[in-house]
Amino acid sequence: CMFLARVLIGKTTIGNSSMKTRPLGFDSTTDGNHIFVTYHDAQAYAEYLITYKSK
């Protein structure tokens, strides 16, 4: 199964792998292209649970 989630990214800044938390004034970090990192569970919720069946 897989979750389809809505994620609030808010104000972002470029991050790096050594960050443990977001910098002050920002809600999330990004690699600038495709990856966004959030730091609080409340920023996302599962909208759908998608299940698969074998034929």
Buried (B, 14 or more C-beta within 10 A) or exposed (E): EEEEEEEEBEEBBEBEEEEEEBEEEBBBBBEEEEEBBBBEEEBBEEEEEEEEEEE
